[in-house]
Amino acid sequence: MASSVARRLGVFVLSLLAASVVIFLIAQALPGDVARIMLGNEASQADVDALRAQLGLDRPLPVRYLEWMGGLLHGDAGTSYLSGAPVSELIAPRLGVTLWLTGLALVLAVLVAVPLGMVAALHRRDAGGFVVSAVAQVGMAVPAFVAGIVLVAVFSVRLHLLPATGYVPLRSDPLGWARSLVLPVVALAAVQASVLTRYVRSAFIDVLTEDYYRTARAVGWTRGLAMLRHGLRNASLSLVTVLGLQLASVLVGAIVIEQVFVLPGLGQLLLEAVAQKDVLVVQGIVMLLVVFVLLINALVEVAAVALDPRVGEEVA
Amino acid sequence: MKRLELGVGVTLVALVAAMAVVSFVWTPYDPIRIVPADRLLRPGPAHLLGTDAFGRDLFSRLLVGARSCLSVGVISVGIAALIGVPVGLFVAQGPRWLARVVLRATDIAQALPALLLAILLAGVFGGSTTTAMVAIGAAAVPQFIRVTRAGARQVLSSDYVAAARSAGIPRWRTAWTHVLPNIGALIGVQASVTFAMAILAEAALSYLGLATQPPTPTWGRMLKEAQDFLYLQPGQVLWPALAVAGGVLGFNLLGDGLRDRLDPRLREAA
């Protein structure tokens, strides 16, 4: 197990390097000269050149890449060209919003999906299971941002129960914070819960055909108990794997949801930076998101080995 | 129930396609003509679904919106398949180290989903229909490589391929005459699921203003405009929301239905 963890760590580092090169190259291709944008159209070419030199834009690509990577290793993602603030200082206050949104949505999705998937598996041959599967299928088809707009139309516009937009920091007003996050979290969780329900259902159906399940039933365990005692652990393996794979799409969903509810998170910063060609901010945010996804997926692989030792042997 | 799945899927896909086709021949009003006197009309006999804040007919816009949804879907699935299938076929026959490298690369690529790639590309080239197509297509390439490789390896290990190879038929010909026809259905399933993902991504991108630019109507943009006037006319959200969900549901069901037809064992399990 130790060697398989070490090997995964190596793969993880290589993945990070590959991802960083790709992100760097795409972001550097942003058209328009940042120096020209900063100084305006009236500035003389000499001034623009001077600013380019000051920002380090006149140096070759590989040098700039190494500088950026070297900075990242020290936790320094560079300085925003436009605002002059360090990228990490721009990201830090917004990170919380996006992480709360993503984390709460995932927790809610799991809490909904596990019992629903279990019911759908146990009742797979009757109307109850059909209804759960059908609802999950429809839920998968509604994009999170559409669900968000519909929720606002119902709960904010019609019923006046919850705020339509805006964010309240947790420290200043916990109740206001919770109220501002209810609708975005539910909108984001709905799609994920639908996807997860389908995976949980098929994982539990697999359990139903196993010998240990039949034995448990034969010695008199009820269906629910046999499912909980034996099924949950087996289903958890596929659940954890799917969660890791879904993480990227949840984060992206959060970026769009932030626009719907005007939440001051990473998504808002990213879209602003793209519009203003603030390259280092774009690079920094995308890199952060990708690191996060790769890291969680590496942890998922390790967790999969812990949950089921056979997995480690198979791959090796 | 499986028949129902396929049936509903085909119906929804046909409905979206019909909307796009009809929009070329006929729309009740000009979908982009601004008529200030007709602002925010409620649904009625003159305007079936009402009008938006610029007095444009919502039903006409909904019909025309189906076009960009389908064209982005077709082109991006086409890009993904044209790159992913040949690469997958090649990797399936190549040496083992190549397969390991390529599969690991597809793993990494999954950390950069379609929308994030599209946001990056929109920054580079400006938001347009083309950047949306390219980004969504590029993001779907890894899945096509994986599916093609897995399917091709199964076919390559069969006796008839061994027979063809020992009869001296070159690799590329076996790939063309034996492997490709046998994994065609598998690729069809992948194409259908990718199409659903493309509709989702296109809607989100045009909602963010990073895909097809105005005045061309898209479902995502209609949702954005409906959101801006949510307090005056909340009902406007309904139809573009249903259109997006219907399109995605259609292609997802189509993919699921095809998959179950391919694998009879699944039919028994469910």
Interface residues (C-beta under 8 A of the other chain):
Chain A: V11 L14 S15 A18 A19 V22 I23 I26 A27 A29 L30 P31 R124 F130 Q137 V138 M140 A141 V142 P143 F145 V146 I149 V150 V152 A153 V157 R158 A164 I205 T209 L245 A248 S249 V252 I255 V256 Q259 V260 L270 L271 A273 V274 A275 K277 V282 V286 L289 V290 V293 L294 N297
Chain B: M1 R104 A105 D107 I108 Q110 A111 L112 P113 L115 L116 I119 L120 L121 A122 G123 V124 F125 A196 L200 A203 A204 Y207 L208 L223 A226 Q227 L230 Y231 P234 V237 A241 V244 A245 G246 V248 L249 N252 L253 D256 A269 A270
